[in-house]
Amino acid sequence: MKNPLDPRHKKRQKVVENLFKKSFYNQPIDREAGKIFVNLGIIDDSIKKAAPEFPIDKINRVDLAILRLAIFELLIEKKEPPKVIIDEAIELAKEYGGETSPSFINGALGNIIAQKL
């Protein structure tokens, strides 16, 4: 992320916020977050393989929302280079997550990239 006002970053922030809200309340979500929910089975399977020691229901909900967005972009959407997606996910983890969130996100996404190759 070069600029926090970058429209792509703002869009990702909104998607993470929608995914996070959806994890607490059954409310309507925007189209972008909806695309992720349609592919939730594939995305969550990837998370289980990348971080087998962390069951999905035990992962911090903010971290889970960031991972779901990043995995969707990496494996399904494929519009950006993997390095850009991972950097953005780490930045989102720094903004929204806890102290260990950036390293957890980086490790899980690194495992996904390694499995993909």
C-alpha positions as CSV (number, residue, x, y, z in Angstrom):
1,M,0.0,0.0,0.0
2,K,1.6,3.2,-1.1
3,N,-1.2,5.5,-0.1
4,P,-3.9,4.9,2.6
5,L,-6.3,6.9,0.4
6,D,-5.8,4.6,-2.6
7,P,-9.2,3.7,-3.9
8,R,-8.2,0.0,-4.1
9,H,-7.2,0.0,-0.5
10,K,-10.4,1.8,0.5
11,K,-12.4,-0.9,-1.4
12,R,-10.5,-3.6,0.5
13,Q,-11.2,-1.9,3.8
14,K,-14.9,-1.8,3.0
15,V,-14.9,-5.5,2.1
16,V,-13.1,-6.5,5.2
17,E,-15.5,-4.5,7.3
18,N,-18.5,-6.2,5.6
19,L,-17.1,-9.6,6.1
20,F,-16.4,-8.9,9.7
21,K,-19.9,-7.5,10.3
22,K,-21.4,-10.6,8.5
23,S,-19.6,-12.9,11.0
24,F,-21.6,-11.3,13.9
25,Y,-24.9,-10.4,12.3
26,N,-27.0,-11.8,9.5
27,Q,-27.3,-8.7,7.5
28,P,-27.1,-7.8,3.8
29,I,-23.6,-7.4,2.4
30,D,-22.2,-5.6,-0.6
31,R,-21.6,-7.2,-4.0
32,E,-17.8,-7.6,-3.4
33,A,-18.2,-9.4,-0.1
34,G,-21.0,-11.4,-1.7
35,K,-18.6,-12.8,-4.3
36,I,-16.4,-14.0,-1.4
37,F,-19.4,-15.7,0.4
38,V,-20.3,-17.6,-2.8
39,N,-16.8,-19.1,-2.8
40,L,-16.5,-19.6,1.0
41,G,-16.1,-23.4,0.8
42,I,-13.0,-23.1,-1.4
43,I,-11.6,-20.2,0.6
44,D,-12.1,-21.8,4.0
45,D,-10.6,-25.1,2.7
46,S,-7.5,-23.1,1.7
47,I,-7.3,-21.6,5.2
48,K,-7.6,-25.0,6.8
49,K,-4.7,-26.3,4.6
50,A,-2.5,-23.2,5.1
51,A,-3.0,-23.0,8.9
52,P,-4.0,-26.5,10.1
53,E,-3.2,-25.7,13.7
54,F,-5.8,-22.9,13.7
55,P,-9.4,-24.1,13.3
56,I,-11.6,-21.6,11.4
57,D,-13.9,-21.0,14.4
58,K,-10.8,-20.2,16.6
59,I,-9.3,-17.6,14.2
60,N,-9.8,-14.0,15.2
61,R,-12.8,-12.7,13.1
62,V,-10.8,-9.7,11.8
63,D,-8.0,-12.0,10.7
64,L,-10.4,-14.4,9.1
65,A,-12.1,-11.6,7.1
66,I,-8.7,-10.4,5.9
67,L,-7.6,-13.9,5.0
68,R,-10.9,-14.6,3.1
69,L,-10.5,-11.4,1.1
70,A,-6.8,-12.1,0.3
71,I,-7.4,-15.8,-0.6
72,F,-10.3,-14.8,-2.8
73,E,-8.0,-12.3,-4.6
74,L,-5.2,-14.8,-4.9
75,L,-7.0,-18.0,-6.0
76,I,-10.3,-16.9,-7.6
77,E,-10.1,-13.3,-8.8
78,K,-6.4,-13.2,-9.8
79,K,-6.4,-9.5,-10.9
80,E,-3.4,-8.4,-8.9
81,P,0.1,-10.0,-8.5
82,P,0.4,-12.2,-5.4
83,K,3.0,-9.8,-3.8
84,V,0.5,-6.9,-4.0
85,I,-2.3,-8.9,-2.5
86,I,-0.1,-10.2,0.4
87,D,1.2,-6.7,1.1
88,E,-2.3,-5.3,1.2
89,A,-3.5,-8.0,3.5
90,I,-0.6,-7.3,5.9
91,E,-1.4,-3.6,5.8
92,L,-5.1,-4.4,6.6
93,A,-3.9,-6.7,9.5
94,K,-1.8,-3.8,10.9
95,E,-4.8,-1.5,10.7
96,Y,-7.5,-3.8,12.0
97,G,-5.9,-6.8,13.7
98,G,-4.0,-7.4,16.8
99,E,-0.3,-7.5,17.5
100,T,0.3,-10.9,16.0
101,S,-2.2,-10.5,13.1
102,P,0.3,-9.3,10.4
103,S,2.7,-12.2,11.0
104,F,-0.2,-14.7,11.1
105,I,-1.7,-13.4,7.8
106,N,1.8,-13.3,6.2
107,G,2.5,-16.9,7.2
108,A,-0.9,-18.3,6.1
109,L,-0.8,-16.5,2.7
110,G,2.9,-17.6,2.3
111,N,1.7,-21.2,2.8
112,I,-1.0,-20.8,0.2
113,I,1.5,-19.4,-2.3
114,A,3.9,-22.3,-1.6
115,Q,1.1,-24.9,-2.0
116,K,0.0,-23.2,-5.3
117,L,3.4,-23.6,-6.9
